Amino acid sequence: MPLLFTLSFVGTLLANVVAWALIHTASGWWVHRLPLERLQHDGWLLRPRGWERGGRTYQRWLRIRRWKDHLPEAGAVFSGGVSKRNLTGSLSGGLGRFVAETRRAERGHWLALAGGPLFALWNPLSGLFLMVTYGLMVNAPFIAVQRHNRLRALQLIDRRPR
């Protein structure tokens, strides 16, 4: 497969670092701008799957409770954003708002992952494989945490008296 750009090793490395920084920043900015109304329902990508068993799969197989709080939280990076760590019942919406913010965050990480094919423009196949692998390794833990947290919060909402 011919490359669109041929760069030196250092140029390729620099392009990869800058591209990932731009992809993550742009995807975060884009989802930050989504109105809250667009985050009230799970679409095809975000909907719960049977194999997730309400979040228990993440607890059993990934031991997610042991490490999820060690991941950085960037919900408040952009002006007006909301940190999910500091989201309490006193904030308008409580658990419902928390669920919406997990949808926002998960969408951002899926969007960042979708940028992987861009790296084919200047990376040989081995570099493309490394960049896509990097994208998966960086985003998959965040996606898992958002899904786990949302599924658990939805269970709590369902258990509340009507």
N, C-alpha and C positions, 0 to 999 in steps of 0.2 A: 504494500500500500504506500503510495508516494505521500510524503509529508508536504503540507502547504508551506511550512517554514522549516528551514534547516538552521539549527542553532548549535553553538558549541555546547559542551557539557555544562559549563557554568551558566551559559545563556538559557539552556533548557531548565536547569535547576532553578534559576531566578524566575523564569516564566512560570514554572509550576507553583512556586511559593506565592508569587503575586496573583496568579489566577485563582488559587484556592482562597486567598484572603479576599479577593473581590467577589468570588462566588458566595462565600459565607456571609460577607457583609451585605451584598445585594439581596440574597434570599432572606436574611434577617430583616432588612429594611422593608422588603415587599410584604412579608407576613405581618410585620408590625403595623402596616397601614391598612390591613384588612379590618373592616368594621365588625364590631362584636356580633352583629346579626348574622354574619356569614360563618360564625363559629359556633352556632347553636346546634348543629347536627353533624353527625359523621357522614362523610361521603363514602364512595366505594373504597378508597384507599385507607381511610381511617376507621371504618366500621369494625366493631369487635368480631373476631373469628372464634369459632367453636374451640379450636385447639388452644386458645389462650386461657380458657376456663376461668374467666373473670379475673385474670391477672395471676392466678395461682401457678401457671406454667413458668412465669418469670421468676417467681419465688423459688420454685422447686429446682428448675434446671439452671438458672443463671445466678441464683442466690442474690437477687437484685437488691434486697434490703441491706446487704452488707456494704455495697459500694455506691449506691445511687446518690447518696448525699455528698460524695466526694467529687462529683462532676461539677464543673462550673455552671452557674445559672446566669443567663444573659437576658432575661426578660425585660429588664429595665435599662438596657444599653441605650436605646433610642428614647428621646424625649417623650414622656407620656406613657412609656412602657410599664409593664407590671411584672415585678419579680414574683415567681410562683412560691419562692421560699417565704416571702413576707405576706402572702395573700391569706387573709384571715376572714373569719365570718363577719367581722365588722366592715370589711370592704364590701361595697355594693355587689350583691350577687352571691357571696359566700362560696359554697361548693360548686354551684352552677358556673360562677365566673372562673373558678379554678379549672373546671372541665374545659371551658372555652379556651383558656390560656394553654392547656396541654395540647389542644387541637392546633392552636397557632404555632406552638413550638414544634410539634411533630411535622406539620406542613413545611416549616422552614427547613428542617433537616432532610425531608424527602426532596424538596426543591434543590437543596445543595447537592444531594446525590445525583440529581438529574443533570448536573453540569459535567459529570465525568466524561462523556464523549467529546467534549471540547478539547480535551488533552490529546486527542488523536491528530490535531492540527500540527503539532510540533514535536510530538514524542514518537519514537519508534514503538513497535508493538510491546516490547518489554517495559518501556517507560509508561505506556498507556495502562498496561496491566498493574504496574506499581501505583499509579495515580488513582485508578478505580479502586484498588485494594485499600489504599490510604483513605479514600472517601468513605468506603464501607466501614473501616475500622473506627473512623472518627465519628461518623453519624449514627451508626447502628446502636451504640449504647444509649445515646440520647433518645432515639426513637423508641427503644425498649422501655426506658424510664417513663417517657410520656404516655405510652400505651398502658403500662402497668398502673401508673398513678390515675389515669383517667378511668380505667376499668374498676379500680378500687373505689374511687369517688362516686362513680355511677351506682355501684352497689350500695353505698351509704345513702345516696339520694333515694334509691328505690325502697330502702328499709324505713325511711322516715314516714311518720304518720301523715296522711294526706290532709 
